Amino acid sequence: MIIELFDDYYIDCDGLNYSLMKRVAGKTKDGDDREGNKIVGHYTTLAGALKRCALEMVYSENKGNVITVQDYIESVVKATDKLEKIVNVL
């Protein structure tokens, strides 16, 4: 079963594990466009996968930047709130 999230993230459930995945795009050695899936991590609970998704969103949003602790905390809260809205709909 696949649980679609957002920002190219999804969770692949097999009944025992929750695998957080991210769709990625790139180029082959020949320069052709290529799409694939990156395994972010494997988790025993849905909550664990969602928490990691929130952190991944913060990391990708701020990649290469120098940010303050306050900005980091605000980014984590914002990402967590976005995920909570999805969970509350369920």
Rosetta blueprint (number, residue, H / E / L):
1 M L
2 I E
3 I E
4 E E
5 L L
6 F L
7 D L
8 D L
9 Y E
10 Y E
11 I E
12 D E
13 C E
14 D L
15 G L
16 L L
17 N L
18 Y E
19 S E
20 L E
21 M E
22 K E
23 R E
24 V E
25 A E
26 G E
27 K E
28 T L
29 K L
30 D L
31 G L
32 D L
33 D E
34 R E
35 E E
36 G E
37 N E
38 K E
39 I E
40 V E
41 G E
42 H E
43 Y E
44 T L
45 T L
46 L H
47 A H
48 G H
49 A H
50 L H
51 K H
52 R H
53 C H
54 A H
55 L H
56 E H
57 M H
58 V H
59 Y H
60 S H
61 E H
62 N L
63 K L
64 G L
65 N L
66 V L
67 I L
68 T L
69 V H
70 Q H
71 D H
72 Y H
73 I H
74 E H
75 S H
76 V H
77 V H
78 K H
79 A H
80 T H
81 D H
82 K H
83 L H
84 E H
85 K H
86 I H
87 V H
88 N H
89 V H
90 L L
